[in-house]
Structure formats: C-alpha cells, structure tokens
C-alpha cells in the first residue's frame, strides 16, 4: 500500500490517465484490484515504459505473491 501511495500521484499526472485506483478485495486483506482507465491504448503503452513504472515493475516481486492477473474491459460510452 505504501508503494502504491507513492506511485499513484505520479501515474495520475500522466497524459491520458483517467483513473488509477487500488482496492482491497473484501474478505481477503492480502488481495487487491488495481483499476486503471486510459484515454487510449497509446497512452497506456506510453505509461508502461515510463521510468517510474519500469522501476515499480522491477520491485514487484518483493511484494507480490505471484504474477498479476490482467483483465481488459471494454468501456461503453454513457449516453
């Protein structure tokens, strides 16, 4: 949580970042869901290669029990 709290403001300031929020899974205090929303696939691709994300990914094994499960969701515009 501390690492996320330091990283989140930097990510939220990136061009194209619309949402970047971490949530605990109810009933499982060691499991989290990270919700990210990006303006475009290009913005997400640029995010993935920023120095702060490269460093965060390198540090990931220190606090993750295993690889992250990534689910891509399609967002429909609200009429």
Secondary structure, 3 states (H helix, E strand, C coil): CHHHHHHHHHHHCCCCEEEEEEEEECCEEEEEEEEEEECCHHHHHHHHCCHHHHHHHHHHHHCCCCCCCCCCCCCCCCC
